[in-house]
């Protein structure tokens, strides 16, 4: 089983979280908004990953 896509997905998630943390401080997002964005990102990325596995 090839896990290269999953490894890339995890890397992109960390990169997205780092970038969102920088933007969150600039735009003054609260913890609820930050959590909502991260959950949405995770759901979308997992949906894209599962679609590519078919």
VENQUIQUI-V128952 format. One record per residue. SS is DSSP state (A for helix, B for strand, O for the rest). PSI is psi in whole degrees, 0 to 359 (none if undefined). D_LAST is the distance of its C-alpha to the last C-alpha in whole Angstrom. Layout:
BEGIN
ss=SS psi=PSI d_last=D_LAST
ss=SS psi=PSI d_last=D_LAST
END
This chain:
BEGIN
ss=O psi=132 d_last=13
ss=O psi=122 d_last=13
ss=O psi=13 d_last=14
ss=A psi=325 d_last=15
ss=A psi=323 d_last=13
ss=A psi=322 d_last=14
ss=A psi=317 d_last=18
ss=A psi=320 d_last=18
ss=A psi=318 d_last=17
ss=A psi=318 d_last=20
ss=A psi=315 d_last=22
ss=A psi=326 d_last=21
ss=A psi=317 d_last=22
ss=A psi=319 d_last=25
ss=A psi=318 d_last=26
ss=A psi=318 d_last=25
ss=A psi=320 d_last=27
ss=A psi=313 d_last=30
ss=A psi=319 d_last=30
ss=A psi=325 d_last=30
ss=A psi=320 d_last=33
ss=A psi=316 d_last=35
ss=A psi=324 d_last=35
ss=A psi=319 d_last=35
ss=A psi=323 d_last=39
ss=A psi=320 d_last=40
ss=A psi=359 d_last=39
ss=O psi=47 d_last=40
ss=O psi=144 d_last=37
ss=O psi=176 d_last=37
ss=A psi=331 d_last=35
ss=A psi=316 d_last=34
ss=A psi=319 d_last=33
ss=A psi=315 d_last=31
ss=A psi=318 d_last=29
ss=A psi=318 d_last=28
ss=A psi=318 d_last=27
ss=A psi=321 d_last=25
ss=A psi=316 d_last=23
ss=A psi=317 d_last=22
ss=A psi=315 d_last=21
ss=A psi=317 d_last=19
ss=A psi=316 d_last=17
ss=A psi=316 d_last=16
ss=A psi=320 d_last=15
ss=A psi=323 d_last=13
ss=A psi=318 d_last=12
ss=A psi=321 d_last=11
ss=A psi=316 d_last=9
ss=A psi=328 d_last=7
ss=A psi=326 d_last=6
ss=A psi=347 d_last=6
ss=O psi=354 d_last=4
ss=O psi=none d_last=0
END
